[in-house]
């Protein structure tokens, strides 16, 4: 996801991306931003959390938790970060509790709990009025976002950003809204009908609707269709087989879908013939110059219809599992 987020940030005036990495659970993108840039970043639907930085340091300069805690919590930087936090979240006078979240890539020198304890002690000494608690008014995160590189920040967002205010009905295996938003973004500028033929809970449909697509969905599972209709009542959703779409040839501008591979859902019959049939149908209903965006661990080249020209692939991780977003252009050939 870091590449997709980096591209989205790069389109915002007043933002300069500096670095990126992965802490074992989440991708991180570090950037400088003007005030307007910060506010724009907080509106990005492909981002799960936004932080204001309080400090960075390296393992090599002092590979112990006490030293790292002291380096990432410096009075001047902290005060600047708190000013931003107070402007966006709530008045600093309302802060009475804090908690520290730590992530490290290796624990040979120390454990992440050691770093959390040391930073908690540093904060308690410098902000004596604050009490350590969970949940808390303010969260301080420290991440080893690259081997040997630490960054610390104050969390500006809450679960509402990553969940996009939640779904009316939750369903096992539902796609994360930020990933759905990224896939819709990769479909290009809204320009007509976006079809999700394996729509599940309707997460992709909701994200498409939010940015101006005319979204249409279908799913072979009637229970999924029922859930999608409740989650996105403004969208037309029907029961249907992705191998036999009812849409006319060239009638949609984009097909975007989370294909049912993996632990949660399986396809009917053998996977490769099923995938070949689905891609053939997507190629048929997508207009020339349209786009097909799919989430799947693997899409063998032999299953891809001749009309679909590979445009990009974005490896991502979902709950620790590697998968890929595949992007194709409908070449009309």
Secondary structure, DSSP 8 states (H G I E B T S, - for coil): -HHHHHHHHHTSTTEEEEEEEE-SS-EEEEEEE-HHHHHHHTT-TT-S--EEEEEEEEGGG--SHHHHHHHH--HHHHHHHHHHHHHHT--GGG--EEEEEEE-S--SS--HHHHHHHHHHHHHHH-TT-EE-SS-SEEEEEEEEETTEEEEEEE---HHHHHTT--SS--TT---HHHHHHHHHHT-S--SEEEETT-TTSHHHHHHHHTT-EEEEEES-HHHHHHHHHHTTTSEEEE--TTS--S-TT-EEEEEEE-S-SSS---SS-HHHHHHHHHHHHHHHEEEEEEEEEEES---GGGS-TTEEEEEEEEEEETTEEEEEEEEEE---
